[in-house]
Amino acid sequence: MSWAARLLVVVIGLTPAIGVAQDEDPSDGAAAGSGESATESESEAETAAESEAESEPESEPESESESESESESEAEAESAGGTPALVPPGGVPPIPGVREPRPVQAPEPEPPPEPIPLPRYSLELRLGVSFPGDFSFDQALAALRYDGVRAAPSVVVGVQVPVLDWLWLGGRLGARGRGWAHPDRDPATLAAGELLATAQARVWLGRVVELGVLVAGGLGWMQVAVRDAATDQAVGRFSLEAILAFKTGPHFAFGPRVGYDFFEWSGVNAYGHGVDVGGFSLGLALEGRE
């Protein structure tokens, strides 16, 4: 066979194959291309994941180093003598070794003291002594060899009622006496009693100490006995006294008394002699209050 015939046979055989290739859908190639691009993107994602996995172990040591540095700075602040203080936004960081001043709080005002309650009444027992003057009756007894002591012991009971915070009103009942001894005869005696109305002004110094002044006036009675003869007389009576009291509880108080008692009798006998049972006085009083 000649070469021309052979060429003709080859062309005839290739013609169907060329037609089949032209009849194929061009989208098949695009799909093939997209499949190749998807494969490539998957491989790139795996590569990025592997690189992130490799980079994560490297970041953890950095965070650990940062936490270690923070703990070291806190330890240094504590060793400097203070606890680490938080820095407020926009504030000044604390200075190592210097403690922040604490805010000063003003003390709360003390409540006012409660007022001292007034008792409904007060009972008083007073023991004392007065120092009478040297009157004409004393001189007449001395001429008759009577020897007298110029001191008159006294006992007084009283009651007071507070009508104001500082004013007390009440009364007293008391007794006192004197004597003149004789070497050969019975002693001469003088007995006296008194019934007085009282007014007291008192003030407190704190809650324990009490100061006051007492004014009393009323009626007194005297009886003088010499040998077998006795005579008596009612006389006027006046007293002025300073009070110092110490409160020992809700119901008791005691303290000294200093004052002057006017308690004298003129005209004891026909000779007009006078006698005294008052004078400067000292005493100690005990009060019971309710």
C-alpha positions in Angstrom: 0.0 0.0 0.0 1.3 3.5 -0.7 1.9 6.2 1.8 -1.1 8.2 0.6 -3.4 5.4 1.3 -2.0 5.0 4.8 -2.5 8.7 5.5 -6.0 8.6 4.4 -6.7 5.6 6.8 -5.2 7.5 9.8 -7.3 10.6 9.1 -10.5 8.6 8.8 -9.7 6.9 12.1 -9.1 10.1 14.1 -12.2 12.0 12.8 -14.7 10.2 15.3 -12.3 10.8 18.3 -12.1 14.5 17.5 -15.9 14.8 17.4 -16.3 13.1 20.7 -13.8 15.4 22.4 -15.8 18.5 21.1 -19.1 17.0 22.2 -17.9 16.8 25.9 -19.2 19.5 28.4 -16.7 22.3 29.2 -18.1 22.4 32.9 -16.4 19.1 33.5 -13.1 20.8 33.2 -14.2 23.6 35.6 -15.3 21.1 38.1 -12.0 19.4 37.8 -10.3 22.7 38.3 -12.5 23.6 41.4 -11.7 20.2 42.9 -8.0 20.8 42.5 -8.4 24.3 44.2 -10.4 22.8 47.1 -7.7 20.2 47.6 -5.2 23.0 47.6 -7.2 25.1 50.2 -7.6 22.1 52.5 -3.8 21.5 52.4 -3.2 25.2 53.2 -5.7 25.0 56.2 -3.8 22.0 57.5 -0.6 23.8 57.1 -1.9 26.9 59.0 -3.3 24.6 61.9 0.1 23.0 62.2 1.8 26.3 62.3 -0.6 27.6 65.1 -0.1 24.4 67.0 3.6 24.9 66.8 3.3 28.6 67.8 1.1 27.9 70.9 3.7 26.2 73.0 5.9 29.2 72.4 3.3 31.7 73.7 2.7 29.8 76.9 6.2 30.3 78.3 5.8 34.0 77.6 2.6 34.2 79.7 4.3 32.2 82.4 7.3 34.5 82.4 5.0 37.5 82.7 3.1 36.0 85.7 6.4 35.2 87.3 7.6 38.8 86.8 4.4 40.1 88.4 4.7 37.8 91.4 8.3 38.9 91.8 7.3 42.6 91.8 4.5 41.9 94.4 7.0 40.0 96.6 9.4 43.0 96.4 6.6 45.4 97.4 5.7 43.2 100.4 9.3 42.9 101.5 9.6 46.7 101.3 7.2 46.9 104.2 3.7 47.2 102.7 1.1 45.3 100.8 0.8 46.0 97.1 -1.9 48.7 96.6 -4.0 48.8 93.5 -3.5 51.8 91.4 -6.8 53.6 90.7 -7.4 54.6 87.1 -5.5 57.8 86.5 -3.9 57.7 89.9 -0.3 57.7 91.1 1.4 54.3 91.6 2.4 53.6 95.2 6.0 54.3 96.2 7.8 51.2 97.5 8.5 51.3 101.2 6.0 54.1 101.9 2.6 53.3 103.4 -0.4 55.2 102.3 -1.9 57.4 105.1 -5.1 56.2 106.6 -8.0 58.5 106.6 -8.5 60.3 110.0 -12.0 59.8 111.4 -13.4 62.4 113.8 -14.4 60.9 117.2 -18.1 60.7 117.8 -19.5 63.2 120.2 -20.2 61.9 123.7 -23.9 61.8 124.7 -24.9 64.4 127.3 -24.9 63.1 130.8 -28.2 62.0 132.3 -29.7 64.4 134.8 -29.4 63.4 138.5 -32.7 62.2 139.7 -34.2 64.1 142.7 -35.4 62.0 145.6 -38.9 62.3 146.9 -37.6 63.1 150.4 -34.5 62.9 152.6 -34.2 61.8 156.2 -31.2 63.2 158.2 -29.4 62.2 161.3 -26.9 64.8 162.6 -24.5 64.4 165.5 -22.5 67.5 166.6 -21.1 69.7 169.2 -21.5 73.5 169.8 -19.2 75.8 171.8 -21.2 78.3 173.9 -19.9 81.6 175.0 -18.9 82.6 178.5 -22.1 84.2 179.8 -22.9 85.7 183.2 -24.5 82.5 184.5 -21.2 80.6 183.8 -19.4 83.2 185.8 -21.8 83.0 188.7 -21.5 79.2 188.9 -17.7 79.5 188.7 -17.9 81.7 191.8 -19.7 78.9 193.6 -17.0 76.4 192.7 -18.8 74.9 189.8 -16.6 73.9 187.0 -18.2 73.8 183.6 -17.0 72.6 180.1 -18.0 75.0 177.4 -19.2 72.4 175.0 -22.7 71.2 174.3 -23.2 67.9 172.4 -26.3 67.7 170.2 -28.3 65.3 168.2 -30.7 66.3 165.4 -33.1 64.5 163.2 -34.7 66.1 160.2 -36.6 65.6 157.0 -36.3 67.6 153.7 -38.4 67.6 150.5 -37.0 69.0 147.3 -39.4 71.5 145.7 -36.9 72.6 143.0 -33.7 71.2 141.6 -31.8 73.4 144.1 -34.3 74.2 146.9 -35.2 71.8 149.7 -37.7 72.6 152.4 -38.2 70.7 155.7 -37.9 70.6 159.5 -35.7 69.5 162.4 -36.1 68.2 165.9 -33.1 68.3 168.2 -31.8 68.1 171.7 -28.6 69.2 173.4 -27.3 69.9 176.9 -24.5 71.2 179.2 -23.2 70.5 182.8 -21.2 72.0 185.6 -19.6 69.7 188.1 -19.1 70.6 191.8 -16.7 68.9 194.2 -19.2 68.6 197.0 -22.7 69.0 195.5 -24.7 67.6 192.6 -23.8 69.1 189.3 -25.8 71.9 187.7 -27.4 70.9 184.4 -28.9 72.6 181.3 -31.1 70.7 178.9 -32.5 72.1 175.7 -34.7 71.1 172.8 -35.6 72.7 169.5 -38.1 72.5 166.8 -37.1 74.3 163.5 -38.2 74.9 160.0 -35.4 74.6 157.4 -34.7 75.8 153.9 -31.7 74.5 152.0 -30.1 75.6 148.7 -28.0 72.8 147.2 -25.9 72.4 144.0 -24.1 69.4 142.5 -20.3 69.4 141.8 -20.2 66.5 139.4 -22.4 63.5 140.3 -21.0 62.7 143.8 -20.2 66.0 145.6 -23.0 68.3 146.8 -22.6 71.8 148.3 -25.3 73.7 150.1 -26.4 76.2 152.7 -29.1 75.7 155.3 -31.1 78.4 157.1 -33.2 77.3 160.1 -35.5 79.1 162.5 -38.0 78.2 165.1 -38.6 77.7 168.8 -36.2 76.5 171.5 -36.8 75.3 175.1 -34.3 75.4 178.0 -34.3 74.1 181.6 -31.7 74.9 184.1 -31.4 72.9 187.4 -29.1 74.0 190.3 -29.3 71.9 193.5 -33.0 71.1 193.9 -34.3 74.2 192.0 -35.2 74.1 188.3 -36.5 76.7 185.9 -37.3 76.6 182.2 -38.1 79.0 179.4 -39.0 79.0 175.7 -36.7 81.1 173.6 -36.1 81.9 170.0 -33.8 79.8 167.9 -31.9 80.5 164.7 -29.2 78.6 162.8 -27.0 79.0 159.7 -25.1 76.0 158.4 -22.8 75.1 155.5 -23.4 71.6 153.9 -20.9 69.3 152.2 -22.3 65.9 151.2 -20.8 62.9 149.4 -23.2 60.7 147.6 -22.4 57.0 148.3 -25.2 55.4 146.4 -28.7 56.1 145.1 -30.1 56.2 148.7 -27.3 57.5 151.0 -25.1 60.5 151.5 -22.9 61.8 154.3 -20.7 64.8 155.0 -19.6 67.4 157.6 -21.6 70.4 158.7 -20.2 73.7 159.9 -22.3 76.6 161.2 -23.4 78.9 164.0 -26.3 78.4 166.4 -28.1 81.2 168.2 -29.5 79.6 171.3 -29.3 81.7 174.4 -31.4 82.6 177.4 -31.3 85.9 179.2 -32.8 86.2 182.7 -32.3 82.7 184.0 -32.7 83.9 187.6 -33.6 86.9 189.6 -30.2 88.3 189.1 -30.7 88.5 185.3 -28.0 86.1 184.4 -27.8 84.8 180.9 -26.7 81.4 179.6 -25.8 80.1 176.2 -26.1 76.6 174.6 -25.3 77.6 171.0 -22.3 79.2 169.4 -20.0 77.9 166.7 -21.0 74.3 165.8 -19.5 71.2 164.1 -21.3 68.1 163.0 -21.5 65.1 160.8 -24.7 64.2 159.0 -26.0 61.0 157.5 -28.8 61.2 154.9 -31.1 58.5 153.7 -33.0 59.4 150.5 -35.9 57.8 148.7 
